[in-house]
């Protein structure tokens, strides 16, 4: 491969002699008397070595050397000067020059200096690459292949569930509050983008869009990090495999459940006091009241069965997110099951901790009363008895039995 050289010097005698010397040495030589033109040449083409004079009328050679560190970091720069001094040589080396040669010089001297600078530049690059390789050795490359179902079953039972069961109470409590708020964000986002959509696209497509928006909630929980009661139902496999005890799991379930409730209420209050429910001449608020009314008027059987289907899908979303090693993969793993459970119309206890209190606040404090709805029936008692209790029980069965115990039976159950 032909070596290339750029010479920047306002002394034509130096340019001519250096061009002759290095052309005979096999270099492809480019010359210029203008340092600004030299910088532009260095920007547009990579040179093996650049000779630069110190004293030039248009631009100081020291400044040229400094700029070449950015424009041509791969080039070996040699400064030449008719005004030699130790200070100037030191300054040139600090600014990135590989060597410094005073004028006048013999062909042997300039040839030796250039070859030495090229060798030192190559050695410097090798050392840099070596240091980088050593640095990267500290970070082993992780496989991007997704984990298989059996590996996930083992991970949930032996690692994830045990870690949650032994986590500090305060950490779980704070993360539980976050999860309640995150699911509330998903509910608020879902309602905001669909409250007036049905007349335009139909009920089915409206539900699909609502589900797509609601998936934000679990993405925040899984990727940003939080503790969600329904997802923690998978901890049952850690108990069955003997990695932890029912006492620890039930205690942590209760803590996270209560924290989820606090986070949901906080977001419901934020929505109320923000005045965002007035969107569309209070149409968004009226939809929130209708949603709460519909949920507290489900029969126990309806709420219970819908809750089983819900957490079956939610825990599958968490399960598939654990299988994924990359963030974008986790997003897609979460998106479809969550979109599905919302579009179908299943019931999620933590989501209802946001939806129903929001309807209570708006009907009581803002006086919103949609036509044909008796808002006096949207009460805290109806919320707990008619919805929260059956939905919570159904969610536990959907997650713990159909996913946690299901995969334990498939992959972890001891053989006789």
Secondary structure, 3 states (H helix, E strand, C coil): CCCEEEEECCCHHHHHHHHHHHHHCCCEEEEECCHHHHHHHHHHCCCCEEEEECCCCCCCHHHHHHHHHHHCCCCEEEEEECCCCHHHHHHHHHCCCCEEEECCCCHHHHHHHHHHHHHHHHHHHHHHHHHHHHHHHCCCCCCCCCCCHHHHHHHHHHHHHHHHHCCCHHHHHHHHHHHHHHHHHHHHHHHHHHCCCHHHHCHHHHHHHHHHHHHHHHHHHHHHHCCCCCHHHHHHHHHHCCCCCHHHHHHHHHHHHHHHHHHHHHHHHHHHHHCHHHHHHHHHHHHHHHHHHHHHCCCHHHHHHHHHHHHHHHHHHHHHHHHCCCHHHHHHHHHHHHHHHHHHCCCCHHHHHHHHHHHHHHHHCCCCCCCCCCHHHCCHHHHHHHHHHHHHHHHHHHHHHHHHHHHHHHHHCCCC
